[in-house]
Amino acid sequence: MVHGEELGLASESKSVAVGDALPHQGGSPGCDGLSSVSLFSSTDKHYRLAKWEQRVVMVVLRICAWCSIAITAGIVVILLSEAAPFFKEVSWRDFLFGTQWVPLFEPRSFGVLPIIWGTLLVSVGACFVSVPFGLGIAIFLSEFARPRTRSFLKPLIELLAGIPSVVFGYFALITITPGLQKIFPNIEVFNAFSASIVVGIMTVPMISSLSDDALRAVPRSLREAGYAMGATSFEVSLRVVLPAAISGVIASIILAFSRAIGETMAVTLAAGATPKLTMNFFESIQTMTAYIVQVSIGDTPHGSIEYHSLFAVALVLFLLTLVMNTIAGWVLKKTQISYN
């Protein structure tokens, strides 16, 4: 009986405890409702803030895009408006197909072919320097270099792109040309060979960096397939990886060529200012950019035909660079290989 009474008392106390707990449990949904409302309000506020930030960023990006278009259009308008008086006095046929460029002395002649040829001569010569070195560096960094070596060499090579071109010009004039004169005694002080070497050195980082990115984008499965066929690392690099990344490599070469066409101070200091149609790299030549520098720092009267010839040459240079960039985009689109 005693045990029965104790069990009854225990069950009653348990039921009372449960009953006492029920009101507290009944109040918990109200607390959960408040917390859920607070959480919803916080989430909604964060969403609205993120959406406002996204709109601001989109507006800023749109303004930047339109600014770049407006700046390009402004450059074209200025070139056309300033070159128009030149073409009123000189026919475009004489300008584009003439072989004598003597704009600053009497008798004047405005055949632009000699300085176009000088520009292309230096640019092609620069590619003979930059393409082998740049592509070789890219293959080494992508396929053979250890991560530690790559992390050290790539920023060091790209550092060349940050050196001012006038420093390269004096480097060509003081170091490269005297060295070439010891090998080729008949080379002139100002020559296209020295200019080609220094411009090639300047464009190496562009080719090596862009080609390295293109090579590293090739899937590893292609490399492993080459190794499975018994190919060596060298054969895989040249016969598998390089053909697979050829679109990016060709685009980097064309962009480097375009960069060489627009180079100014290094070519001005190294190549001289003698416009001529020649295949001899040991002679002095003049590029379009060098002529622009010559007229810009001289005593050319504003509004004269010599002054407007500067903008005519700049317009040709702009169109030539535009054509090269368009070709690069077309080649990239036609030869691009997509990997899933």
BALOBA-1460 file (C-alpha; in Angstrom, 3 decimals):
// residues 340
<rec num="1" residu="m" x="0.000" y="0.000" z="0.000"/>
<rec num="2" residu="v" x="2.790" y="2.330" z="0.798"/>
<rec num="3" residu="h" x="4.395" y="1.659" z="-2.503"/>
<rec num="4" residu="g" x="1.085" y="2.250" z="-4.302"/>
<rec num="5" residu="e" x="0.586" y="5.572" z="-2.560"/>
<rec num="6" residu="e" x="4.131" y="6.616" z="-3.479"/>
<rec num="7" residu="l" x="3.504" y="5.694" z="-7.118"/>
<rec num="8" residu="g" x="0.261" y="7.677" z="-7.118"/>
<rec num="9" residu="l" x="1.940" y="10.709" z="-5.596"/>
<rec num="10" residu="a" x="4.763" y="10.452" z="-8.129"/>
<rec num="11" residu="s" x="2.343" y="10.274" z="-11.035"/>
<rec num="12" residu="e" x="0.402" y="13.236" z="-9.719"/>
<rec num="13" residu="s" x="3.559" y="15.306" z="-9.244"/>
<rec num="14" residu="k" x="4.634" y="14.353" z="-12.767"/>
<rec num="15" residu="s" x="1.312" y="15.402" z="-14.199"/>
<rec num="16" residu="v" x="1.476" y="18.678" z="-12.293"/>
<rec num="17" residu="a" x="4.976" y="19.307" z="-13.599"/>
<rec num="18" residu="v" x="3.819" y="18.607" z="-17.131"/>
<rec num="19" residu="g" x="0.832" y="20.857" z="-16.602"/>
<rec num="20" residu="d" x="3.063" y="23.613" z="-15.304"/>
<rec num="21" residu="a" x="5.243" y="23.235" z="-18.357"/>
<rec num="22" residu="l" x="2.372" y="23.439" z="-20.853"/>
<rec num="23" residu="p" x="1.790" y="27.185" z="-20.541"/>
<rec num="24" residu="h" x="5.452" y="27.845" z="-21.235"/>
<rec num="25" residu="q" x="5.354" y="25.574" z="-24.266"/>
<rec num="26" residu="g" x="2.213" y="27.274" z="-25.406"/>
<rec num="27" residu="g" x="3.997" y="30.639" z="-25.314"/>
<rec num="28" residu="s" x="6.920" y="29.495" z="-27.503"/>
<rec num="29" residu="p" x="5.099" y="29.903" z="-30.866"/>
<rec num="30" residu="g" x="4.740" y="33.612" z="-30.147"/>
<rec num="31" residu="c" x="8.496" y="33.933" z="-29.580"/>
<rec num="32" residu="d" x="9.211" y="31.941" z="-32.735"/>
<rec num="33" residu="g" x="6.844" y="34.173" z="-34.677"/>
<rec num="34" residu="l" x="8.634" y="37.293" z="-33.500"/>
<rec num="35" residu="s" x="12.045" y="35.848" z="-34.372"/>
<rec num="36" residu="s" x="10.846" y="34.745" z="-37.804"/>
<rec num="37" residu="v" x="9.405" y="38.217" z="-38.512"/>
<rec num="38" residu="s" x="12.675" y="39.782" z="-37.402"/>
<rec num="39" residu="l" x="14.657" y="37.376" z="-39.585"/>
<rec num="40" residu="f" x="12.402" y="38.066" z="-42.575"/>
<rec num="41" residu="s" x="12.765" y="41.821" z="-42.072"/>
<rec num="42" residu="s" x="16.564" y="41.517" z="-41.888"/>
<rec num="43" residu="t" x="16.689" y="39.342" z="-45.002"/>
<rec num="44" residu="d" x="14.418" y="41.718" z="-46.912"/>
<rec num="45" residu="k" x="16.567" y="44.684" z="-45.902"/>
<rec num="46" residu="h" x="19.746" y="42.894" z="-46.987"/>
<rec num="47" residu="y" x="18.141" y="41.945" z="-50.314"/>
<rec num="48" residu="r" x="17.061" y="45.518" z="-50.998"/>
<rec num="49" residu="l" x="20.540" y="46.811" z="-50.150"/>
<rec num="50" residu="a" x="22.188" y="44.248" z="-52.424"/>
<rec num="51" residu="k" x="19.799" y="45.116" z="-55.237"/>
<rec num="52" residu="w" x="20.548" y="48.836" z="-54.828"/>
<rec num="53" residu="e" x="24.288" y="48.142" z="-54.865"/>
<rec num="54" residu="q" x="23.892" y="46.063" z="-58.008"/>
<rec num="55" residu="r" x="22.050" y="48.906" z="-59.730"/>
<rec num="56" residu="v" x="24.788" y="51.379" z="-58.780"/>
<rec num="57" residu="v" x="27.499" y="49.064" z="-60.098"/>
<rec num="58" residu="m" x="25.599" y="48.529" z="-63.344"/>
<rec num="59" residu="v" x="25.214" y="52.277" z="-63.822"/>
<rec num="60" residu="v" x="28.923" y="52.846" z="-63.184"/>
<rec num="61" residu="l" x="29.919" y="50.085" z="-65.618"/>
<rec num="62" residu="r" x="27.542" y="51.429" z="-68.232"/>
<rec num="63" residu="i" x="29.013" y="54.923" z="-67.834"/>
<rec num="64" residu="c" x="32.542" y="53.515" z="-68.224"/>
<rec num="65" residu="a" x="31.535" y="51.647" z="-71.379"/>
<rec num="66" residu="w" x="29.924" y="54.712" z="-72.927"/>
<rec num="67" residu="c" x="32.927" y="56.853" z="-71.923"/>
<rec num="68" residu="s" x="35.289" y="54.534" z="-73.782"/>
<rec num="69" residu="i" x="33.047" y="54.695" z="-76.852"/>
<rec num="70" residu="a" x="32.798" y="58.479" z="-76.588"/>
<rec num="71" residu="i" x="36.582" y="58.860" z="-76.241"/>
<rec num="72" residu="t" x="37.192" y="56.664" z="-79.295"/>
<rec num="73" residu="a" x="34.599" y="58.583" z="-81.282"/>
<rec num="74" residu="g" x="36.170" y="61.873" z="-80.163"/>
<rec num="75" residu="i" x="39.601" y="60.728" z="-81.342"/>
<rec num="76" residu="v" x="38.184" y="59.752" z="-84.735"/>
<rec num="77" residu="v" x="36.357" y="63.079" z="-85.076"/>
<rec num="78" residu="i" x="39.491" y="65.070" z="-84.207"/>
<rec num="79" residu="l" x="41.644" y="63.078" z="-86.618"/>
<rec num="80" residu="l" x="39.149" y="63.478" z="-89.455"/>
<rec num="81" residu="s" x="38.525" y="67.187" z="-88.841"/>
<rec num="82" residu="e" x="42.234" y="68.031" z="-88.572"/>
<rec num="83" residu="a" x="43.249" y="65.845" z="-91.522"/>
<rec num="84" residu="a" x="40.556" y="67.242" z="-93.821"/>
<rec num="85" residu="p" x="42.478" y="70.497" z="-94.623"/>
<rec num="86" residu="f" x="45.528" y="68.395" z="-95.557"/>
<rec num="87" residu="f" x="43.579" y="66.362" z="-98.102"/>
<rec num="88" residu="k" x="42.209" y="69.567" z="-99.627"/>
<rec num="89" residu="e" x="45.756" y="70.428" z="-100.715"/>
<rec num="90" residu="v" x="47.184" y="66.937" z="-101.236"/>
<rec num="91" residu="s" x="45.266" y="64.239" z="-103.064"/>
<rec num="92" residu="w" x="44.810" y="60.968" z="-101.244"/>
<rec num="93" residu="r" x="46.395" y="59.087" z="-104.156"/>
<rec num="94" residu="d" x="49.609" y="61.094" z="-103.915"/>
<rec num="95" residu="f" x="49.534" y="60.666" z="-100.148"/>
<rec num="96" residu="l" x="48.982" y="56.898" z="-100.052"/>
<rec num="97" residu="f" x="51.059" y="55.870" z="-103.082"/>
<rec num="98" residu="g" x="53.800" y="58.490" z="-103.190"/>
<rec num="99" residu="t" x="57.365" y="57.303" z="-102.574"/>
<rec num="100" residu="q" x="58.898" y="60.562" z="-101.345"/>
<rec num="101" residu="w" x="58.218" y="61.906" z="-97.841"/>
<rec num="102" residu="v" x="59.678" y="65.413" z="-97.446"/>
<rec num="103" residu="p" x="56.980" y="67.418" z="-95.606"/>
<rec num="104" residu="l" x="59.161" y="69.963" z="-93.793"/>
<rec num="105" residu="f" x="61.520" y="71.199" z="-96.516"/>
<rec num="106" residu="e" x="61.195" y="72.618" z="-99.997"/>
<rec num="107" residu="p" x="60.293" y="71.114" z="-102.410"/>
<rec num="108" residu="r" x="57.717" y="69.323" z="-100.295"/>
<rec num="109" residu="s" x="56.508" y="65.822" z="-101.029"/>
<rec num="110" residu="f" x="53.813" y="63.961" z="-99.087"/>
<rec num="111" residu="g" x="54.079" y="60.341" z="-100.170"/>
<rec num="112" residu="v" x="53.486" y="58.387" z="-96.963"/>
<rec num="113" residu="l" x="54.773" y="55.021" z="-98.209"/>
<rec num="114" residu="p" x="58.357" y="55.446" z="-96.877"/>
<rec num="115" residu="i" x="57.250" y="55.913" z="-93.264"/>
<rec num="116" residu="i" x="54.611" y="53.187" z="-93.548"/>
<rec num="117" residu="w" x="57.351" y="50.892" z="-94.854"/>
<rec num="118" residu="g" x="59.668" y="51.922" z="-92.018"/>
<rec num="119" residu="t" x="56.933" y="51.131" z="-89.486"/>
<rec num="120" residu="l" x="56.281" y="47.694" z="-90.973"/>
<rec num="121" residu="l" x="60.008" y="46.963" z="-91.297"/>
<rec num="122" residu="v" x="60.614" y="47.555" z="-87.599"/>
<rec num="123" residu="s" x="57.428" y="45.710" z="-86.569"/>
<rec num="124" residu="v" x="58.198" y="42.614" z="-88.647"/>
<rec num="125" residu="g" x="61.782" y="42.621" z="-87.384"/>
<rec num="126" residu="a" x="60.506" y="42.893" z="-83.821"/>
<rec num="127" residu="c" x="58.300" y="39.821" z="-84.359"/>
<rec num="128" residu="f" x="61.361" y="37.794" z="-85.368"/>
<rec num="129" residu="v" x="62.715" y="38.580" z="-81.917"/>
<rec num="130" residu="s" x="59.607" y="38.460" z="-79.739"/>
<rec num="131" residu="v" x="57.780" y="35.436" z="-81.202"/>
<rec num="132" residu="p" x="60.494" y="32.784" z="-80.606"/>
<rec num="133" residu="f" x="61.439" y="34.143" z="-77.191"/>
<rec num="134" residu="g" x="57.884" y="34.852" z="-76.055"/>
<rec num="135" residu="l" x="56.498" y="31.524" z="-77.249"/>
<rec num="136" residu="g" x="59.439" y="29.608" z="-75.795"/>
<rec num="137" residu="i" x="58.979" y="31.305" z="-72.436"/>
<rec num="138" residu="a" x="55.244" y="30.554" z="-72.515"/>
<rec num="139" residu="i" x="55.813" y="26.844" z="-73.246"/>
<rec num="140" residu="f" x="58.417" y="26.604" z="-70.499"/>
<rec num="141" residu="l" x="56.220" y="28.315" z="-67.911"/>
<rec num="142" residu="s" x="53.146" y="26.316" z="-68.844"/>
<rec num="143" residu="e" x="54.600" y="22.836" z="-69.369"/>
<rec num="144" residu="f" x="57.984" y="22.484" z="-67.708"/>
<rec num="145" residu="a" x="58.475" y="25.059" z="-64.944"/>
<rec num="146" residu="r" x="57.828" y="24.123" z="-61.338"/>
<rec num="147" residu="p" x="55.213" y="26.209" z="-59.498"/>
<rec num="148" residu="r" x="57.896" y="28.005" z="-57.505"/>
<rec num="149" residu="t" x="59.926" y="28.798" z="-60.618"/>
<rec num="150" residu="r" x="56.808" y="29.953" z="-62.453"/>
<rec num="151" residu="s" x="55.713" y="32.219" z="-59.603"/>
<rec num="152" residu="f" x="59.140" y="33.864" z="-59.697"/>
<rec num="153" residu="l" x="59.783" y="34.101" z="-63.449"/>
<rec num="154" residu="k" x="56.386" y="35.230" z="-64.751"/>
<rec num="155" residu="p" x="56.172" y="38.476" z="-62.697"/>
<rec num="156" residu="l" x="59.822" y="39.140" z="-63.514"/>
<rec num="157" residu="i" x="59.166" y="38.847" z="-67.253"/>
<rec num="158" residu="e" x="55.993" y="40.929" z="-67.054"/>
<rec num="159" residu="l" x="58.037" y="43.595" z="-65.289"/>
<rec num="160" residu="l" x="59.549" y="44.424" z="-68.687"/>
<rec num="161" residu="a" x="56.157" y="45.807" z="-69.739"/>
<rec num="162" residu="g" x="56.390" y="48.446" z="-67.005"/>
<rec num="163" residu="i" x="59.716" y="49.913" z="-68.143"/>
<rec num="164" residu="p" x="59.250" y="53.234" z="-70.004"/>
<rec num="165" residu="s" x="59.882" y="53.043" z="-73.735"/>
<rec num="166" residu="v" x="62.318" y="55.958" z="-73.608"/>
<rec num="167" residu="v" x="64.556" y="53.809" z="-71.380"/>
<rec num="168" residu="f" x="64.491" y="51.079" z="-74.015"/>
<rec num="169" residu="g" x="65.343" y="53.676" z="-76.653"/>
<rec num="170" residu="y" x="68.459" y="54.811" z="-74.825"/>
<rec num="171" residu="f" x="69.319" y="51.171" z="-74.098"/>
<rec num="172" residu="a" x="69.273" y="50.507" z="-77.859"/>
<rec num="173" residu="l" x="71.286" y="53.629" z="-78.621"/>
<rec num="174" residu="i" x="73.945" y="53.133" z="-75.939"/>
<rec num="175" residu="t" x="74.173" y="49.342" z="-75.615"/>
<rec num="176" residu="i" x="72.663" y="47.456" z="-78.558"/>
<rec num="177" residu="t" x="73.966" y="49.638" z="-81.405"/>
<rec num="178" residu="p" x="77.613" y="49.724" z="-80.192"/>
<rec num="179" residu="g" x="77.473" y="45.946" z="-79.790"/>
<rec num="180" residu="l" x="76.134" y="45.536" z="-83.323"/>
<rec num="181" residu="q" x="78.816" y="47.876" z="-84.714"/>
<rec num="182" residu="k" x="81.495" y="45.505" z="-83.406"/>
<rec num="183" residu="i" x="79.908" y="42.676" z="-85.424"/>
<rec num="184" residu="f" x="78.750" y="44.720" z="-88.440"/>
<rec num="185" residu="p" x="81.128" y="47.697" z="-88.921"/>
<rec num="186" residu="n" x="79.038" y="49.220" z="-91.707"/>
<rec num="187" residu="i" x="75.894" y="49.611" z="-89.578"/>
<rec num="188" residu="e" x="74.737" y="53.188" z="-88.988"/>
<rec num="189" residu="v" x="74.283" y="54.752" z="-85.564"/>
<rec num="190" residu="f" x="70.528" y="54.985" z="-86.131"/>
<rec num="191" residu="n" x="69.294" y="51.800" z="-87.762"/>
<rec num="192" residu="a" x="66.222" y="49.588" z="-88.116"/>
<rec num="193" residu="f" x="68.024" y="46.507" z="-86.756"/>
<rec num="194" residu="s" x="68.621" y="47.997" z="-83.321"/>
<rec num="195" residu="a" x="65.058" y="49.340" z="-83.229"/>
<rec num="196" residu="s" x="63.662" y="45.914" z="-84.142"/>
<rec num="197" residu="i" x="65.631" y="44.209" z="-81.368"/>
<rec num="198" residu="v" x="64.541" y="46.624" z="-78.672"/>
<rec num="199" residu="v" x="60.875" y="46.636" z="-79.763"/>
<rec num="200" residu="g" x="61.004" y="42.831" z="-79.861"/>
<rec num="201" residu="i" x="62.233" y="42.819" z="-76.269"/>
<rec num="202" residu="m" x="59.396" y="45.151" z="-75.314"/>
<rec num="203" residu="t" x="56.725" y="42.885" z="-76.834"/>
<rec num="204" residu="v" x="58.057" y="39.622" z="-75.328"/>
<rec num="205" residu="p" x="55.932" y="39.981" z="-72.135"/>
<rec num="206" residu="m" x="52.728" y="40.360" z="-74.172"/>
<rec num="207" residu="i" x="53.312" y="37.203" z="-76.215"/>
<rec num="208" residu="s" x="54.593" y="35.144" z="-73.292"/>
<rec num="209" residu="s" x="51.769" y="36.121" z="-70.928"/>
<rec num="210" residu="l" x="48.887" y="35.703" z="-73.392"/>
<rec num="211" residu="s" x="50.307" y="32.497" z="-74.861"/>
<rec num="212" residu="d" x="50.894" y="31.080" z="-71.388"/>
<rec num="213" residu="d" x="47.246" y="31.696" z="-70.503"/>
<rec num="214" residu="a" x="46.155" y="30.008" z="-73.752"/>
<rec num="215" residu="l" x="48.394" y="26.975" z="-73.144"/>
<rec num="216" residu="r" x="47.242" y="26.527" z="-69.568"/>
<rec num="217" residu="a" x="43.608" y="26.603" z="-70.732"/>
<rec num="218" residu="v" x="44.138" y="23.357" z="-72.656"/>
<rec num="219" residu="p" x="42.553" y="20.465" z="-70.685"/>
<rec num="220" residu="r" x="44.923" y="18.103" z="-68.919"/>
<rec num="221" residu="s" x="43.130" y="15.158" z="-70.512"/>
<rec num="222" residu="l" x="44.750" y="16.026" z="-73.868"/>
<rec num="223" residu="r" x="48.190" y="15.957" z="-72.298"/>
<rec num="224" residu="e" x="47.474" y="12.628" z="-70.609"/>
<rec num="225" residu="a" x="46.256" y="11.187" z="-73.915"/>
<rec num="226" residu="g" x="49.547" y="12.199" z="-75.521"/>
<rec num="227" residu="y" x="51.549" y="10.586" z="-72.734"/>
<rec num="228" residu="a" x="49.431" y="7.445" z="-73.062"/>
<rec num="229" residu="m" x="50.479" y="7.216" z="-76.717"/>
<rec num="230" residu="g" x="54.114" y="7.179" z="-75.634"/>
<rec num="231" residu="a" x="54.968" y="10.781" z="-76.489"/>
<rec num="232" residu="t" x="57.631" y="12.683" z="-74.581"/>
<rec num="233" residu="s" x="56.995" y="15.930" z="-72.727"/>
<rec num="234" residu="f" x="58.531" y="17.910" z="-75.578"/>
<rec num="235" residu="e" x="56.374" y="16.148" z="-78.177"/>
<rec num="236" residu="v" x="53.226" y="16.656" z="-76.113"/>
<rec num="237" residu="s" x="54.007" y="20.356" z="-75.748"/>
<rec num="238" residu="l" x="54.646" y="20.959" z="-79.470"/>
<rec num="239" residu="r" x="52.253" y="18.485" z="-81.090"/>
<rec num="240" residu="v" x="49.330" y="18.407" z="-78.683"/>
<rec num="241" residu="v" x="49.184" y="21.461" z="-76.424"/>
<rec num="242" residu="l" x="50.433" y="24.103" z="-78.875"/>
<rec num="243" residu="p" x="48.023" y="23.158" z="-81.713"/>
<rec num="244" residu="a" x="45.160" y="23.069" z="-79.203"/>
<rec num="245" residu="a" x="45.992" y="26.608" z="-78.036"/>
<rec num="246" residu="i" x="46.860" y="27.998" z="-81.470"/>
<rec num="247" residu="s" x="44.020" y="30.531" z="-81.491"/>
<rec num="248" residu="g" x="45.270" y="32.306" z="-78.379"/>
<rec num="249" residu="v" x="48.876" y="32.128" z="-79.566"/>
<rec num="250" residu="i" x="48.082" y="33.686" z="-82.956"/>
<rec num="251" residu="a" x="45.990" y="36.399" z="-81.307"/>
<rec num="252" residu="s" x="48.886" y="37.245" z="-78.955"/>
<rec num="253" residu="i" x="51.298" y="37.527" z="-81.897"/>
<rec num="254" residu="i" x="48.966" y="39.818" z="-83.841"/>
<rec num="255" residu="l" x="48.374" y="42.006" z="-80.779"/>
<rec num="256" residu="a" x="52.137" y="42.187" z="-80.203"/>
<rec num="257" residu="f" x="52.597" y="43.209" z="-83.857"/>
<rec num="258" residu="s" x="49.979" y="45.902" z="-83.376"/>
<rec num="259" residu="r" x="51.808" y="47.046" z="-80.242"/>
<rec num="260" residu="a" x="55.048" y="47.251" z="-82.218"/>
<rec num="261" residu="i" x="53.371" y="49.390" z="-84.889"/>
<rec num="262" residu="g" x="52.339" y="51.953" z="-82.286"/>
<rec num="263" residu="e" x="55.677" y="52.104" z="-80.443"/>
<rec num="264" residu="t" x="57.034" y="55.658" z="-80.373"/>
<rec num="265" residu="m" x="59.979" y="56.745" z="-78.250"/>
<rec num="266" residu="a" x="62.118" y="53.606" z="-78.501"/>
<rec num="267" residu="v" x="61.842" y="53.622" z="-82.305"/>
<rec num="268" residu="t" x="62.418" y="57.366" z="-82.506"/>
<rec num="269" residu="l" x="65.664" y="57.120" z="-80.555"/>
<rec num="270" residu="a" x="66.950" y="53.908" z="-82.135"/>
<rec num="271" residu="a" x="65.864" y="54.080" z="-85.790"/>
<rec num="272" residu="g" x="66.393" y="57.770" z="-86.538"/>
<rec num="273" residu="a" x="64.418" y="60.055" z="-88.806"/>
<rec num="274" residu="t" x="65.343" y="59.224" z="-92.402"/>
<rec num="275" residu="p" x="62.263" y="58.160" z="-94.382"/>
<rec num="276" residu="k" x="63.225" y="55.773" z="-97.151"/>
<rec num="277" residu="l" x="62.050" y="52.635" z="-98.921"/>
<rec num="278" residu="t" x="64.770" y="50.135" z="-98.065"/>
<rec num="279" residu="m" x="65.166" y="46.495" z="-97.109"/>
<rec num="280" residu="n" x="68.475" y="47.152" z="-95.372"/>
<rec num="281" residu="f" x="68.071" y="46.870" z="-91.599"/>
<rec num="282" residu="f" x="71.464" y="48.534" z="-91.110"/>
<rec num="283" residu="e" x="70.236" y="51.907" z="-92.426"/>
<rec num="284" residu="s" x="68.343" y="54.667" z="-90.704"/>
<rec num="285" residu="i" x="64.606" y="54.788" z="-91.340"/>
<rec num="286" residu="q" x="61.619" y="56.706" z="-90.009"/>
<rec num="287" residu="t" x="58.335" y="55.346" z="-88.696"/>
<rec num="288" residu="m" x="54.963" y="57.046" z="-88.552"/>
<rec num="289" residu="t" x="55.179" y="57.529" z="-84.802"/>
<rec num="290" residu="a" x="58.686" y="59.001" z="-85.127"/>
<rec num="291" residu="y" x="57.376" y="61.569" z="-87.606"/>
<rec num="292" residu="i" x="54.546" y="62.502" z="-85.260"/>
<rec num="293" residu="v" x="57.111" y="63.091" z="-82.506"/>
<rec num="294" residu="q" x="59.290" y="65.129" z="-84.867"/>
<rec num="295" residu="v" x="56.450" y="67.460" z="-85.830"/>
<rec num="296" residu="s" x="55.024" y="67.669" z="-82.311"/>
<rec num="297" residu="i" x="58.251" y="68.910" z="-80.706"/>
<rec num="298" residu="g" x="59.271" y="71.151" z="-83.580"/>
<rec num="299" residu="d" x="58.384" y="74.710" z="-84.568"/>
<rec num="300" residu="t" x="55.642" y="73.749" z="-86.993"/>
<rec num="301" residu="p" x="53.128" y="76.621" z="-87.338"/>
<rec num="302" residu="h" x="49.601" y="75.808" z="-86.249"/>
<rec num="303" residu="g" x="47.243" y="75.430" z="-89.209"/>
<rec num="304" residu="s" x="49.992" y="74.870" z="-91.777"/>
<rec num="305" residu="i" x="50.019" y="71.890" z="-94.115"/>
<rec num="306" residu="e" x="52.894" y="70.381" z="-92.118"/>
<rec num="307" residu="y" x="50.764" y="70.621" z="-89.000"/>
<rec num="308" residu="h" x="47.792" y="68.932" z="-90.675"/>
<rec num="309" residu="s" x="50.056" y="66.241" z="-92.143"/>
<rec num="310" residu="l" x="50.618" y="65.086" z="-88.561"/>
<rec num="311" residu="f" x="46.925" y="64.222" z="-88.245"/>
<rec num="312" residu="a" x="46.865" y="62.588" z="-91.681"/>
<rec num="313" residu="v" x="49.691" y="60.264" z="-90.613"/>
<rec num="314" residu="a" x="47.985" y="59.657" z="-87.265"/>
<rec num="315" residu="l" x="44.792" y="58.706" z="-89.109"/>
<rec num="316" residu="v" x="46.689" y="56.137" z="-91.201"/>
<rec num="317" residu="l" x="48.312" y="54.778" z="-88.037"/>
<rec num="318" residu="f" x="44.927" y="54.535" z="-86.328"/>
<rec num="319" residu="l" x="43.403" y="52.668" z="-89.268"/>
<rec num="320" residu="l" x="46.384" y="50.318" z="-89.499"/>
<rec num="321" residu="t" x="46.155" y="49.462" z="-85.800"/>
<rec num="322" residu="l" x="42.383" y="49.028" z="-86.086"/>
<rec num="323" residu="v" x="42.827" y="46.610" z="-88.984"/>
<rec num="324" residu="m" x="45.386" y="44.568" z="-87.025"/>
<rec num="325" residu="n" x="43.142" y="44.344" z="-83.958"/>
<rec num="326" residu="t" x="40.185" y="43.359" z="-86.150"/>
<rec num="327" residu="i" x="42.263" y="40.629" z="-87.774"/>
<rec num="328" residu="a" x="43.282" y="39.386" z="-84.325"/>
<rec num="329" residu="g" x="39.639" y="39.154" z="-83.257"/>
<rec num="330" residu="w" x="38.671" y="37.398" z="-86.491"/>
<rec num="331" residu="v" x="41.498" y="34.875" z="-86.209"/>
<rec num="332" residu="l" x="40.629" y="34.213" z="-82.572"/>
<rec num="333" residu="k" x="37.002" y="33.607" z="-83.485"/>
<rec num="334" residu="k" x="37.778" y="31.331" z="-86.444"/>
<rec num="335" residu="t" x="40.431" y="29.196" z="-84.758"/>
<rec num="336" residu="q" x="39.028" y="29.093" z="-81.249"/>
<rec num="337" residu="i" x="38.458" y="25.637" z="-79.784"/>
<rec num="338" residu="s" x="36.033" y="25.285" z="-76.886"/>
<rec num="339" residu="y" x="36.453" y="22.561" z="-74.293"/>
<rec num="340" residu="n" x="33.651" y="21.331" z="-72.080"/>
